[in-house]
Amino acid sequence: MDNHDKKRALIIEAATKRFAHFGIAKTTMTEIAKDLSLSKALLYYYFPDKISLYAAVLESIAKKMFTKIQQGLKDMDISEDAILYLIDMRLAFTMKYYNLFDQGLNSLTEMPDELARVMQLVGNLEIKILAEIFKKANQREELRVEDPTQTAEIFLNAMIGMRFCVLKDKKVMFLPTKEEFDEISKMQKKLAVIFLNGLRFQKQS
């Protein structure tokens, strides 16, 4: 890692702490610069605005989460255990960095390109992990999945839909509370069991 990358990583680390504690709306670029004893000009050289820095923080956290999930999945040889573990880890990271998912973002009329890119990255990483779980289950003849990647996409979309079920009575789709996130996680686990039961390998008699 060269000096440029090291400096960028230090900025992301400092911003993560600020955003996680105060939220994005109550954090200023000036405060982050002071935390690192940097000039605002240098901070803006690396990140032209707060949204771009926020997107970099989310990307960093997502990569850490999925790396940890992949490590935990290495020794799991039952698909249900693997997917329930994935759901638990998603919830754990959400609770740890809850303040990062700031209510202030709801005022945005359109998602910035940088945030959209990170959201796409997160979705792709999750689909990749789910597809690998389905592929291994195929190899063990535990499940019968004709297209693991497409099945992963369908399952992920169904899990995302659980959020809208929990928030259906709200006029505006605000960030779920911690209790609502827990409820969503429980619903996702029930969905996983039903979904996997439908994919069980049926041996020919």
Residue pairs with C-beta under 8 A, 6 or more apart in sequence:
1 9
7 46
8 46
8 56
10 36
11 32
11 36
11 38
11 43
11 46
11 47
11 53
12 53
12 56
12 57
12 60
14 32
14 35
14 36
15 27
15 32
15 53
15 54
15 56
15 57
16 57
16 60
16 61
16 97
16 100
17 35
18 27
18 31
18 32
18 35
19 27
19 54
19 57
19 99
19 100
19 102
20 96
20 97
20 99
20 100
21 99
22 99
23 99
23 100
23 102
23 103
23 104
24 50
24 54
24 100
24 102
24 104
24 105
25 102
25 103
25 104
27 50
28 50
29 40
29 43
29 44
29 47
29 49
29 50
29 53
30 40
32 43
32 53
33 39
33 40
33 42
33 43
36 43
47 53
47 56
51 112
51 114
51 115
52 114
54 115
55 112
55 114
55 115
55 117
55 118
56 114
57 100
58 100
58 115
58 118
58 122
59 118
59 121
61 93
61 97
61 100
62 118
62 121
62 122
62 125
63 125
65 89
65 90
65 93
66 125
66 126
66 129
68 89
69 85
69 86
69 89
69 129
70 129
72 85
72 89
73 82
73 85
73 86
73 129
73 132
73 133
76 82
76 85
77 136
77 140
78 142
79 133
79 134
79 136
79 137
79 142
79 143
79 196
80 192
80 193
80 196
82 133
83 130
83 133
83 192
83 196
84 189
84 192
86 126
86 129
86 130
86 133
87 159
87 185
87 188
87 189
87 192
88 185
90 185
91 181
91 182
91 185
94 101
94 181
95 178
95 181
98 178
101 175
102 175
103 174
103 175
106 172
106 173
106 174
106 175
111 119
123 156
126 152
126 156
127 149
127 152
127 153
127 156
128 152
130 148
130 151
130 152
130 155
130 156
131 148
131 149
131 151
131 152
132 148
133 152
134 143
134 145
134 148
134 151
134 152
134 199
135 145
135 148
137 143
137 145
137 199
138 144
138 145
138 148
141 201
141 203
142 200
142 201
143 196
143 199
143 200
143 201
144 199
144 200
144 201
144 202
145 151
145 199
151 199
155 192
155 195
158 191
158 195
159 188
159 191
159 192
162 184
162 187
162 188
162 191
163 176
163 184
164 173
165 187
166 176
166 180
166 183
166 184
166 187
167 173
167 174
167 176
167 180
176 184
